[in-house]
């Protein structure tokens, strides 16, 4: 996995940041720590700097104030946005200072849609176990596992007003034979993208709206 940067809240664990560096070898390793300096945190940062130098990775550190969450989130969002437009950026979940982790997640939610598509969560458990990775957009927008065919996407576009639509009006809008349209509506209903309110009446679901929002914009 090619990573432009890894954002890692730094706490007392040395093993996990080092393991992440060797596993992913990002271009930049960003240490996020509290502005309140702690000897144990400084020890961790010192070791991480040595590993970063040995691997040829750029090191950056940001000390974030914990007093005002709004200010902290704003600062982190500005930092994240610098990297998220260039490629995949990872946030380590499960290490370091938990309050800063929450603020990192909130800052990622403040990014644009295009930037959010590049945010990856690295799920980890101290001292050094990496459990897996997941794209943040898959969690936020519930990206469907199965993509739709063009004609099915067209159906969703017709129904995207959110209003209940009669079968006859859908026939008129698509100009498809009734049996063909019925089969496509059934498939979309099975996949959870539309709902049949009652016989002959259909409406798009929240899942369908998210599909359009995520894939069409």
C-alpha beads as a LAMMPS data file, in Angstrom:
LAMMPS data file: protein, C-alpha beads

217 atoms
216 bonds

1 atom types
1 bond types

-500.0 500.0 xlo xhi
-500.0 500.0 ylo yhi
-500.0 500.0 zlo zhi

Masses

1 110.0

Atoms # bond

1 1 1 0.000 0.000 0.000
2 1 1 1.466 3.349 -1.069
3 1 1 1.023 5.950 1.652
4 1 1 1.840 9.622 1.351
5 1 1 1.742 9.970 5.128
6 1 1 0.888 8.171 8.352
7 1 1 -0.634 10.244 11.138
8 1 1 0.142 8.549 14.430
9 1 1 -0.931 9.866 17.843
10 1 1 2.183 9.358 19.939
11 1 1 1.927 8.032 23.467
12 1 1 4.237 5.767 25.429
13 1 1 4.381 2.829 23.003
14 1 1 7.563 2.562 20.954
15 1 1 6.928 -0.804 19.305
16 1 1 3.802 0.146 17.352
17 1 1 5.112 3.282 15.557
18 1 1 8.290 1.405 14.626
19 1 1 6.305 -1.551 13.288
20 1 1 4.112 0.781 11.230
21 1 1 7.166 2.412 9.682
22 1 1 8.645 -0.902 8.588
23 1 1 5.302 -2.256 7.355
24 1 1 4.094 0.705 5.302
25 1 1 7.205 2.842 4.639
26 1 1 5.277 6.097 4.084
27 1 1 6.850 9.166 2.529
28 1 1 6.109 11.149 5.689
29 1 1 5.564 10.003 9.268
30 1 1 3.557 12.582 11.204
31 1 1 3.712 12.398 14.988
32 1 1 0.716 13.977 16.668
33 1 1 1.225 14.655 20.350
34 1 1 -0.052 16.857 23.131
35 1 1 1.560 20.247 23.622
36 1 1 2.088 19.143 27.222
37 1 1 5.514 17.510 27.001
38 1 1 6.078 14.200 28.792
39 1 1 9.424 12.423 29.243
40 1 1 8.003 9.053 28.173
41 1 1 6.478 10.539 25.029
42 1 1 9.770 12.269 24.215
43 1 1 11.544 8.927 24.540
44 1 1 9.134 7.393 22.017
45 1 1 9.595 10.311 19.625
46 1 1 13.376 9.988 19.876
47 1 1 13.308 6.324 18.851
48 1 1 10.840 7.012 16.030
49 1 1 13.126 9.740 14.678
50 1 1 16.022 7.277 14.521
51 1 1 13.973 4.707 12.597
52 1 1 12.591 7.390 10.265
53 1 1 16.112 8.577 9.465
54 1 1 17.295 5.018 8.799
55 1 1 14.406 4.377 6.372
56 1 1 14.725 7.687 4.554
57 1 1 11.233 8.786 5.606
58 1 1 10.507 12.429 6.346
59 1 1 9.550 13.154 9.952
60 1 1 7.095 15.816 11.080
61 1 1 5.691 16.520 14.504
62 1 1 2.744 18.613 15.623
63 1 1 2.003 19.393 19.258
64 1 1 -1.729 19.956 19.556
65 1 1 -3.441 21.952 22.327
66 1 1 -6.007 19.907 24.237
67 1 1 -7.855 22.789 25.876
68 1 1 -10.136 23.729 22.970
69 1 1 -11.377 20.805 20.855
70 1 1 -12.616 23.101 18.067
71 1 1 -9.159 24.650 17.746
72 1 1 -7.474 21.244 17.823
73 1 1 -9.753 19.837 15.112
74 1 1 -9.210 22.924 12.937
75 1 1 -5.429 22.633 13.244
76 1 1 -5.447 18.925 12.429
77 1 1 -7.849 19.379 9.495
78 1 1 -5.467 21.923 7.954
79 1 1 -2.545 19.535 8.378
80 1 1 -4.464 16.534 7.005
81 1 1 -5.700 18.458 3.980
82 1 1 -2.104 19.189 2.922
83 1 1 -1.511 15.491 2.358
84 1 1 -4.936 14.043 1.537
85 1 1 -4.976 15.681 -1.893
86 1 1 -1.760 13.906 -2.904
87 1 1 -2.742 10.289 -2.277
88 1 1 -3.507 7.813 0.486
89 1 1 -3.089 9.116 4.018
90 1 1 -3.416 6.829 7.040
91 1 1 -4.580 7.569 10.571
92 1 1 -3.540 5.065 13.209
93 1 1 -6.469 3.962 15.363
94 1 1 -5.649 2.260 18.639
95 1 1 -2.452 3.878 19.797
96 1 1 -1.194 6.871 21.686
97 1 1 -3.341 9.573 23.223
98 1 1 -6.983 8.687 22.776
99 1 1 -8.226 12.278 22.982
100 1 1 -6.028 13.283 20.049
101 1 1 -7.206 10.250 18.130
102 1 1 -10.802 11.432 18.467
103 1 1 -9.783 14.851 17.210
104 1 1 -7.941 13.334 14.253
105 1 1 -11.071 11.429 13.235
106 1 1 -13.188 14.576 13.578
107 1 1 -10.697 16.545 11.503
108 1 1 -10.909 13.918 8.734
109 1 1 -14.694 14.321 8.706
110 1 1 -14.166 18.028 7.965
111 1 1 -12.256 17.324 4.751
112 1 1 -13.769 17.458 1.283
113 1 1 -15.257 14.321 -0.273
114 1 1 -12.294 13.892 -2.626
115 1 1 -9.860 14.179 0.276
116 1 1 -11.851 11.743 2.410
117 1 1 -11.562 9.120 -0.324
118 1 1 -7.821 9.020 0.404
119 1 1 -8.130 8.583 4.179
120 1 1 -7.305 5.102 5.473
121 1 1 -7.679 3.935 9.053
122 1 1 -4.966 1.575 10.283
123 1 1 -6.522 -0.520 13.028
124 1 1 -3.893 -1.391 15.603
125 1 1 -3.514 -2.700 19.106
126 1 1 -0.638 -1.892 21.401
127 1 1 2.088 -2.798 21.852
128 1 1 2.709 -3.746 18.203
129 1 1 -0.199 -5.594 16.583
130 1 1 -1.647 -4.262 13.311
131 1 1 -5.160 -5.656 12.828
132 1 1 -5.975 -4.314 9.376
133 1 1 -6.905 -1.274 7.298
134 1 1 -10.139 0.253 6.028
135 1 1 -10.985 3.280 3.873
136 1 1 -12.853 5.868 5.901
137 1 1 -15.333 6.458 3.043
138 1 1 -16.406 2.825 3.266
139 1 1 -17.486 3.511 6.837
140 1 1 -19.027 6.941 6.279
141 1 1 -20.893 6.331 3.035
142 1 1 -21.351 2.563 3.285
143 1 1 -19.845 1.876 -0.111
144 1 1 -21.824 -0.944 -1.722
145 1 1 -20.016 -4.228 -2.225
146 1 1 -21.663 -4.752 -5.598
147 1 1 -21.632 -2.022 -8.225
148 1 1 -24.732 -1.406 -10.301
149 1 1 -25.196 -1.687 -14.034
150 1 1 -25.672 1.576 -15.997
151 1 1 -29.397 0.946 -16.479
152 1 1 -29.812 0.332 -12.734
153 1 1 -27.980 3.551 -11.944
154 1 1 -30.346 5.306 -14.336
155 1 1 -33.284 3.924 -12.353
156 1 1 -31.834 5.316 -9.139
157 1 1 -31.374 8.693 -10.799
158 1 1 -35.056 8.677 -11.783
159 1 1 -36.099 7.803 -8.226
160 1 1 -33.610 10.076 -6.454
161 1 1 -36.168 12.828 -5.784
162 1 1 -37.099 10.828 -2.702
163 1 1 -40.793 10.904 -3.587
164 1 1 -42.879 7.782 -4.033
165 1 1 -43.159 7.017 -7.746
166 1 1 -45.753 4.956 -9.567
167 1 1 -44.714 2.051 -11.764
168 1 1 -46.457 3.614 -14.767
169 1 1 -44.483 6.848 -14.422
170 1 1 -41.231 4.889 -14.203
171 1 1 -42.203 3.045 -17.401
172 1 1 -42.800 6.395 -19.107
173 1 1 -39.473 7.782 -17.861
174 1 1 -37.401 4.766 -18.934
175 1 1 -39.403 3.588 -21.987
176 1 1 -38.441 0.029 -21.112
177 1 1 -40.768 -2.962 -21.498
178 1 1 -42.717 -3.562 -18.295
179 1 1 -41.234 -7.056 -17.635
180 1 1 -37.682 -5.683 -18.019
181 1 1 -38.379 -2.757 -15.709
182 1 1 -40.030 -4.987 -13.125
183 1 1 -36.985 -7.306 -12.989
184 1 1 -34.635 -4.360 -12.538
185 1 1 -36.788 -2.881 -9.798
186 1 1 -36.846 -6.248 -8.051
187 1 1 -33.051 -6.475 -8.174
188 1 1 -32.618 -2.970 -6.748
189 1 1 -35.105 -3.797 -4.008
190 1 1 -33.215 -6.985 -3.078
191 1 1 -29.990 -4.984 -2.855
192 1 1 -31.622 -2.422 -0.578
193 1 1 -31.373 0.571 -2.928
194 1 1 -35.120 1.061 -3.346
195 1 1 -38.221 0.083 -1.412
196 1 1 -41.647 -0.954 -2.638
197 1 1 -44.076 0.998 -0.472
198 1 1 -47.012 -1.004 -1.776
199 1 1 -47.967 -2.612 -5.060
200 1 1 -46.820 -0.428 -7.943
201 1 1 -45.250 2.281 -5.756
202 1 1 -41.477 2.641 -5.289
203 1 1 -39.161 4.994 -3.408
204 1 1 -35.387 5.269 -3.159
205 1 1 -33.809 4.284 0.180
206 1 1 -31.029 5.994 2.114
207 1 1 -28.651 3.326 0.805
208 1 1 -29.661 4.197 -2.752
209 1 1 -29.146 7.903 -2.136
210 1 1 -25.689 7.213 -0.729
211 1 1 -24.807 5.126 -3.760
212 1 1 -25.638 8.025 -6.061
213 1 1 -23.861 10.535 -3.837
214 1 1 -20.705 8.454 -3.536
215 1 1 -20.328 7.171 -7.086
216 1 1 -21.873 9.879 -9.222
217 1 1 -20.277 13.034 -7.797

Bonds

1 1 1 2
2 1 2 3
3 1 3 4
4 1 4 5
5 1 5 6
6 1 6 7
7 1 7 8
8 1 8 9
9 1 9 10
10 1 10 11
11 1 11 12
12 1 12 13
13 1 13 14
14 1 14 15
15 1 15 16
16 1 16 17
17 1 17 18
18 1 18 19
19 1 19 20
20 1 20 21
21 1 21 22
22 1 22 23
23 1 23 24
24 1 24 25
25 1 25 26
26 1 26 27
27 1 27 28
28 1 28 29
29 1 29 30
30 1 30 31
31 1 31 32
32 1 32 33
33 1 33 34
34 1 34 35
35 1 35 36
36 1 36 37
37 1 37 38
38 1 38 39
39 1 39 40
40 1 40 41
41 1 41 42
42 1 42 43
43 1 43 44
44 1 44 45
45 1 45 46
46 1 46 47
47 1 47 48
48 1 48 49
49 1 49 50
50 1 50 51
51 1 51 52
52 1 52 53
53 1 53 54
54 1 54 55
55 1 55 56
56 1 56 57
57 1 57 58
58 1 58 59
59 1 59 60
60 1 60 61
61 1 61 62
62 1 62 63
63 1 63 64
64 1 64 65
65 1 65 66
66 1 66 67
67 1 67 68
68 1 68 69
69 1 69 70
70 1 70 71
71 1 71 72
72 1 72 73
73 1 73 74
74 1 74 75
75 1 75 76
76 1 76 77
77 1 77 78
78 1 78 79
79 1 79 80
80 1 80 81
81 1 81 82
82 1 82 83
83 1 83 84
84 1 84 85
85 1 85 86
86 1 86 87
87 1 87 88
88 1 88 89
89 1 89 90
90 1 90 91
91 1 91 92
92 1 92 93
93 1 93 94
94 1 94 95
95 1 95 96
96 1 96 97
97 1 97 98
98 1 98 99
99 1 99 100
100 1 100 101
101 1 101 102
102 1 102 103
103 1 103 104
104 1 104 105
105 1 105 106
106 1 106 107
107 1 107 108
108 1 108 109
109 1 109 110
110 1 110 111
111 1 111 112
112 1 112 113
113 1 113 114
114 1 114 115
115 1 115 116
116 1 116 117
117 1 117 118
118 1 118 119
119 1 119 120
120 1 120 121
121 1 121 122
122 1 122 123
123 1 123 124
124 1 124 125
125 1 125 126
126 1 126 127
127 1 127 128
128 1 128 129
129 1 129 130
130 1 130 131
131 1 131 132
132 1 132 133
133 1 133 134
134 1 134 135
135 1 135 136
136 1 136 137
137 1 137 138
138 1 138 139
139 1 139 140
140 1 140 141
141 1 141 142
142 1 142 143
143 1 143 144
144 1 144 145
145 1 145 146
146 1 146 147
147 1 147 148
148 1 148 149
149 1 149 150
150 1 150 151
151 1 151 152
152 1 152 153
153 1 153 154
154 1 154 155
155 1 155 156
156 1 156 157
157 1 157 158
158 1 158 159
159 1 159 160
160 1 160 161
161 1 161 162
162 1 162 163
163 1 163 164
164 1 164 165
165 1 165 166
166 1 166 167
167 1 167 168
168 1 168 169
169 1 169 170
170 1 170 171
171 1 171 172
172 1 172 173
173 1 173 174
174 1 174 175
175 1 175 176
176 1 176 177
177 1 177 178
178 1 178 179
179 1 179 180
180 1 180 181
181 1 181 182
182 1 182 183
183 1 183 184
184 1 184 185
185 1 185 186
186 1 186 187
187 1 187 188
188 1 188 189
189 1 189 190
190 1 190 191
191 1 191 192
192 1 192 193
193 1 193 194
194 1 194 195
195 1 195 196
196 1 196 197
197 1 197 198
198 1 198 199
199 1 199 200
200 1 200 201
201 1 201 202
202 1 202 203
203 1 203 204
204 1 204 205
205 1 205 206
206 1 206 207
207 1 207 208
208 1 208 209
209 1 209 210
210 1 210 211
211 1 211 212
212 1 212 213
213 1 213 214
214 1 214 215
215 1 215 216
216 1 216 217
